[in-house]
Amino acid sequence: MLGNEIGIITFGALAGLAVFLIGGSLLLYAFEILLQSAGFDFVLFPFIWWVIVSFIFGPVIGGFIGYLYFKRSRYSKTTYYNPLTENL
């Protein structure tokens, strides 16, 4: 049961990191292109700061979502691991 919990939370943390890093980078790039096309010539948010924010908040939020998923799944129930009970 602990192995499933660790795996699900780790997958959630990695997925959160990927979503924050890739999705946020693309949104930040698109927003800066939009500002430059409107005539504004400044950098709204430096990319290195977005990488730092992604590496902090992405895994935390993704791991929390993974933890919530584990608690609601059948893998968190001890009856799933007992061979004498019927697994539903």
N, C-alpha and C positions, 0 to 999 in steps of 0.2 A: 504494500500500500504506500509505503514511503517512497519507493522508487517511482511509482506513478505520479505521486504528488510533485516530486522534484522534477520529473520530466515535463509535466504539464506547465509548471510555473516557469521553468527554464525556456520552454518553447514560447510561452507568452511574453517573457522578457525579450527574447530575440526578435519576435515578431513586432513588439512595440518599438524596439530600437530601429528596425528596418522601416517601419511606417513613419516614424518621426524623422529619421535621417533622409530617406528618399523623398517621401511625400512633402515634408516641410521644405526640403531644399528646392524641389520643383516649384512649390508655391512661392517661396521667397524669390527665386529667379524670375518667375512670371510677373510678380508684383514689381520687381525692379525694372524689368523690360517695359512694363506698362507705364511706370513713372518716367522712364527715359523717353518714351515715345510722346509723353505729354509735355516734355520740355524741361523736366526737373533733372538736374545733373548732380545727384548726391546718392550716396549709398545709405539705404535705410537701416540695414542691419548687417554687420560684417559676417561673412560666412563662417569664420572660425568660431564665433560666438554661437552660431546655430549648431555647429557640431558639438560644442560643449553642452549646450542645453539638451540636445538629442541624446547624448550619452548619459545624462543624468535623469531626465524625466521619462524618456522612452521605455527603458527597462523597468522603471518603478511602476509606471501605469500598466504596461503589458504584463508584468509579474502579478500585479494585483488582479487584473482581469483573469489571468490564468488561475490564480488561487480561487477566485469566485467560481470559475468554471469547474474546478476540481471539487469544490464543496457541493456543487449541485449535481455532479455526475454520479454514476453508479460505482465508480472506482473508490469513492470515499466511504462506502458502506462496507462493513465487515462481512456481510452476508455474501458479497460478490466473491470473496476469497475462501469461503467455507465450502468444501466439496460435498458436505452432507445436506446442504440446502439447495433448493432449486434456484438457479440464476435466471432472473427475469430480465 
